[in-house]
Amino acid sequence: MPELPEVETVRRGLLPHLEGARIARAEARRPDLRWPLPPDLAQVLTGATVTALRRRSKYLLADLDGRGSLLIHLGMSGRMLIQGADVGDFHRDPAILPRHDHFVMVTDAGTTITLNDARRFGMVDLIREGAEHPLLTHLGPEPLDEDFTPATLTAAFHGRRAPVKQVLLDQRIVAGLGNIYVSEALHRAGIDPRRAAGRIGAARIAALHRHIRDVLHDAIAAGGSSLRDHRQANGELGYFQHAFRVYDREGAPCPTPGCGGVIRRVVQSGRSSFYCPACQR
């Protein structure tokens, strides 16, 4: 599943083409993806102006003038494709089959924005004006916002016996983090993913907080991680996978200078965790 950096990369790619644009036409080419699409989706979007394009956790939100917001989740294989005169030459990978173009918007500038989703695990929904979507209700703070502080993390960890990795993957604690970037941040902070969250001291929590933000900034700058399906909005791959320190590197030497450890993999709550037993405590 795309994590915060991948979704933020897509948002930034869409921003100059969608924010401030009027949607001249919208089309849902099937009645459902992961869940049914709103039956009035095309009607609500057609003629609406996108006043802001935001990200909340792993969701894209396009705010519409007086019509609520459009909510998009990319799922496992969803890609947002941009075509039009204002984007120059557009290269569409032949592997991205048109039969998987399930949702299309055309702006008044003639730009076509398409959600292509081969596995159909993504979603498109509407948040009605003045309402709140249930998927967003219980999300925790954004890790790149000012209100996410070491004190926030300390309070969230207090008294918790669950492994720190499991706690960080809880979207009620921190929004947008996933398996890749939690593994990478814990390695940078020197914290064993199996350690009980409530047994981590204040100094180490402050370091973890800093490394969470740093790894997210680094990943966004690299366009996210393309392990299988993720593409930036211009069709290019993300490159952060080349900078992984531990994720998917089982058996490789630890990159920490002078460590000498070897990356291991363990399974936590049904998901792989990668860590260095020599420098993560």
TORGU-494327 format. One record per residue (C-alpha): residue in three letters; x, y, z. Coordinates in nm, 2 decimals. Layout:
N
  type       X       Y       Z
   ala       X       Y       Z
...
! end
This chain:
281
  type       X       Y       Z
   met    0.00    0.00    0.00
   pro    0.13    0.35   -0.07
   glu    0.24    0.53    0.25
   leu    0.26    0.90    0.32
   pro    0.55    0.98    0.09
   glu    0.40    0.81   -0.21
   val    0.06    0.99   -0.16
   glu    0.23    1.32   -0.09
   thr    0.44    1.28   -0.41
   val    0.12    1.22   -0.61
   arg   -0.05    1.52   -0.45
   arg    0.24    1.75   -0.54
   gly    0.23    1.62   -0.90
   leu   -0.14    1.68   -0.93
   leu   -0.13    2.02   -0.76
   pro   -0.05    2.25   -1.06
   his   -0.31    2.08   -1.28
   leu   -0.60    2.03   -1.04
   glu   -0.59    2.29   -0.76
   gly   -0.79    2.60   -0.88
   ala   -0.92    2.41   -1.19
   arg   -1.28    2.37   -1.28
   ile   -1.39    2.01   -1.36
   ala   -1.56    2.03   -1.70
   arg   -1.64    1.66   -1.70
   ala   -1.62    1.36   -1.47
   glu   -1.69    1.00   -1.55
   ala   -1.71    0.68   -1.34
   arg   -1.65    0.39   -1.58
   arg   -1.76    0.12   -1.33
   pro   -2.00    0.13   -1.03
   asp   -1.74    0.02   -0.77
   leu   -1.37   -0.02   -0.68
   arg   -1.30   -0.16   -0.33
   trp   -1.64   -0.02   -0.24
   pro   -1.93    0.12   -0.44
   leu   -1.88    0.47   -0.59
   pro   -2.13    0.74   -0.51
   pro   -2.41    0.72   -0.77
   asp   -2.40    1.10   -0.81
   leu   -2.02    1.12   -0.83
   ala   -2.01    1.26   -1.19
   gln   -2.30    1.50   -1.12
   val   -2.14    1.65   -0.81
   leu   -1.80    1.69   -0.97
   thr   -1.90    1.83   -1.31
   gly   -1.88    2.21   -1.29
   ala   -1.71    2.21   -0.95
   thr   -1.39    2.41   -0.89
   val   -1.11    2.25   -0.68
   thr   -1.03    2.50   -0.42
   ala   -0.76    2.30   -0.25
   leu   -0.58    1.96   -0.30
   arg   -0.48    1.81    0.03
   arg   -0.35    1.49    0.18
   arg   -0.47    1.34    0.51
   ser   -0.28    1.03    0.61
   lys   -0.28    0.81    0.30
   tyr   -0.58    0.98    0.14
   leu   -0.60    1.25   -0.13
   leu   -0.87    1.51   -0.07
   ala   -0.99    1.76   -0.34
   asp   -1.20    2.03   -0.17
   leu   -1.48    2.15   -0.40
   asp   -1.64    2.50   -0.39
   gly   -1.96    2.44   -0.18
   arg   -1.98    2.07   -0.27
   gly   -1.78    1.90    0.00
   ser   -1.47    1.71   -0.09
   leu   -1.36    1.43   -0.32
   leu   -1.18    1.15   -0.13
   ile   -0.93    0.92   -0.31
   his   -0.73    0.62   -0.18
   leu   -0.49    0.46   -0.42
   gly   -0.51    0.11   -0.27
   met   -0.24   -0.14   -0.38
   ser   -0.22   -0.05   -0.75
   gly   -0.39    0.28   -0.80
   arg   -0.21    0.54   -1.02
   met   -0.32    0.89   -1.10
   leu   -0.23    0.97   -1.46
   ile   -0.21    1.32   -1.62
   gln   -0.26    1.39   -1.99
   gly   -0.31    1.72   -2.17
   ala   -0.15    2.00   -2.36
   asp   -0.04    2.18   -2.04
   val    0.19    1.89   -1.93
   gly    0.40    1.85   -2.24
   asp    0.49    1.51   -2.38
   phe    0.32    1.25   -2.17
   his    0.46    0.89   -2.17
   arg    0.21    0.62   -2.08
   asp    0.38    0.30   -1.98
   pro    0.23    0.02   -2.21
   ala    0.18   -0.19   -1.89
   ile   -0.08    0.06   -1.77
   leu   -0.38   -0.08   -1.96
   pro   -0.67    0.15   -2.05
   arg   -0.92   -0.11   -1.94
   his   -0.81   -0.02   -1.58
   asp   -0.90    0.35   -1.62
   his   -1.19    0.35   -1.38
   phe   -1.24    0.72   -1.29
   val   -1.17    1.02   -1.51
   met   -1.18    1.40   -1.47
   val   -1.13    1.65   -1.74
   thr   -1.05    2.01   -1.64
   asp   -1.16    2.32   -1.82
   ala   -0.79    2.35   -1.94
   gly   -0.83    2.02   -2.12
   thr   -0.62    1.82   -1.88
   thr   -0.74    1.46   -1.82
   ile   -0.67    1.31   -1.48
   thr   -0.73    0.94   -1.46
   leu   -0.74    0.69   -1.17
   asn   -0.60    0.36   -1.32
   asp   -0.63    0.07   -1.07
   ala   -0.56   -0.28   -1.20
   arg   -0.65   -0.46   -0.87
   arg   -0.94   -0.23   -0.78
   phe   -0.84   -0.20   -0.41
   gly   -0.85    0.18   -0.43
   met   -1.15    0.39   -0.35
   val   -1.33    0.71   -0.46
   asp   -1.59    0.87   -0.24
   leu   -1.75    1.21   -0.16
   ile   -1.75    1.39    0.17
   arg   -2.07    1.60    0.18
   glu   -2.05    1.96    0.27
   gly   -2.02    2.00    0.65
   ala   -1.98    1.62    0.71
   glu   -1.68    1.41    0.81
   his   -1.58    1.09    0.65
   pro   -1.57    0.79    0.89
   leu   -1.23    0.69    0.75
   leu   -1.08    1.02    0.87
   thr   -1.25    1.05    1.20
   his   -1.01    0.88    1.43
   leu   -0.68    0.95    1.25
   gly   -0.39    1.07    1.47
   pro   -0.16    1.37    1.40
   glu    0.02    1.42    1.08
   pro    0.39    1.34    1.14
   leu    0.51    1.64    0.94
   asp    0.28    1.89    1.11
   glu    0.38    2.12    1.40
   asp    0.14    1.95    1.64
   phe    0.33    1.62    1.61
   thr    0.60    1.67    1.88
   pro    0.82    1.45    2.10
   ala    0.57    1.51    2.37
   thr    0.29    1.38    2.15
   leu    0.48    1.06    2.09
   thr    0.58    1.03    2.46
   ala    0.21    1.05    2.56
   ala    0.11    0.80    2.30
   phe    0.37    0.55    2.42
   his    0.31    0.59    2.79
   gly    0.22    0.26    2.95
   arg    0.20    0.07    2.63
   arg    0.33   -0.29    2.63
   ala    0.28   -0.34    2.26
   pro    0.59   -0.34    2.04
   val    0.69    0.01    1.92
   lys    0.65   -0.09    1.56
   gln    0.29   -0.20    1.61
   val    0.21    0.12    1.80
   leu    0.36    0.34    1.52
   leu    0.15    0.15    1.26
   asp   -0.17    0.24    1.45
   gln   -0.32    0.53    1.24
   arg   -0.48    0.66    1.56
   ile   -0.13    0.73    1.70
   val    0.04    0.88    1.39
   ala   -0.13    0.92    1.05
   gly    0.02    0.80    0.73
   leu    0.31    0.58    0.86
   gly    0.34    0.23    0.71
   asn    0.57   -0.07    0.72
   ile    0.85    0.07    0.51
   tyr    0.90    0.40    0.68
   val    0.85    0.28    1.04
   ser    1.12    0.02    0.98
   glu    1.35    0.28    0.84
   ala    1.29    0.53    1.11
   leu    1.34    0.27    1.39
   his    1.68    0.18    1.24
   arg    1.79    0.54    1.22
   ala    1.69    0.58    1.58
   gly    1.86    0.26    1.69
   ile    1.54    0.11    1.84
   asp    1.45   -0.26    1.82
   pro    1.10   -0.28    1.66
   arg    1.01   -0.55    1.92
   arg    1.08   -0.32    2.22
   ala    0.77   -0.22    2.42
   ala    0.67    0.13    2.34
   gly    0.62    0.22    2.70
   arg    0.98    0.12    2.79
   ile    1.15    0.37    2.56
   gly    1.30    0.67    2.73
   ala    1.24    1.04    2.66
   ala    1.58    1.09    2.48
   arg    1.52    0.80    2.25
   ile    1.17    0.91    2.18
   ala    1.29    1.25    2.08
   ala    1.54    1.09    1.84
   leu    1.27    0.87    1.70
   his    1.05    1.17    1.64
   arg    1.33    1.34    1.45
   his    1.41    1.04    1.24
   ile    1.04    0.98    1.15
   arg    1.03    1.33    1.01
   asp    1.37    1.30    0.84
   val    1.29    0.97    0.67
   leu    0.96    1.10    0.54
   his    1.12    1.42    0.40
   asp    1.39    1.21    0.24
   ala    1.14    0.98    0.08
   ile    0.92    1.26   -0.05
   ala    1.23    1.42   -0.21
   ala    1.31    1.09   -0.38
   gly    0.95    1.06   -0.52
   gly    0.86    0.78   -0.28
   ser    0.94    0.41   -0.31
   ser    0.85    0.21   -0.62
   leu    0.85   -0.15   -0.51
   arg    0.58   -0.27   -0.76
   asp    0.31   -0.03   -0.86
   his    0.38    0.32   -0.73
   arg    0.45    0.59   -0.99
   gln    0.47    0.96   -0.96
   ala    0.20    1.16   -1.13
   asn    0.43    1.22   -1.43
   gly    0.47    0.85   -1.47
   glu    0.82    0.83   -1.33
   leu    0.93    0.58   -1.06
   gly    1.01    0.68   -0.71
   tyr    1.37    0.62   -0.60
   phe    1.38    0.60   -0.22
   gln    1.39    0.21   -0.24
   his    1.76    0.26   -0.34
   ala    1.82    0.43    0.00
   phe    1.66    0.16    0.22
   arg    1.88    0.08    0.52
   val    1.69   -0.23    0.64
   tyr    1.36   -0.27    0.46
   asp    1.36   -0.58    0.24
   arg    1.74   -0.62    0.30
   glu    1.74   -0.95    0.51
   gly    2.09   -1.09    0.52
   ala    2.26   -0.77    0.40
   pro    2.53   -0.60    0.62
   cys    2.40   -0.31    0.83
   pro    2.49    0.02    0.67
   thr    2.56    0.19    1.00
   pro    2.93    0.27    1.00
   gly    3.13    0.04    1.23
   cys    2.82   -0.17    1.32
   gly    2.91   -0.50    1.16
   gly    2.56   -0.64    1.21
   val    2.35   -0.83    0.96
   ile    1.99   -0.73    0.88
   arg    1.73   -0.98    1.01
   arg    1.36   -1.02    0.93
   val    1.10   -1.11    1.19
   val    0.72   -1.12    1.16
   gln    0.51   -0.89    1.37
   ser    0.13   -0.90    1.35
   gly    0.16   -1.08    1.02
   arg    0.40   -0.83    0.87
   ser    0.77   -0.84    0.80
   ser    0.99   -0.62    1.02
   phe    1.35   -0.56    0.92
   tyr    1.61   -0.46    1.17
   cys    1.97   -0.48    1.28
   pro    2.01   -0.68    1.61
   ala    2.36   -0.53    1.67
   cys    2.27   -0.16    1.67
   gln    1.89   -0.15    1.74
   arg    1.82   -0.20    2.11
! end
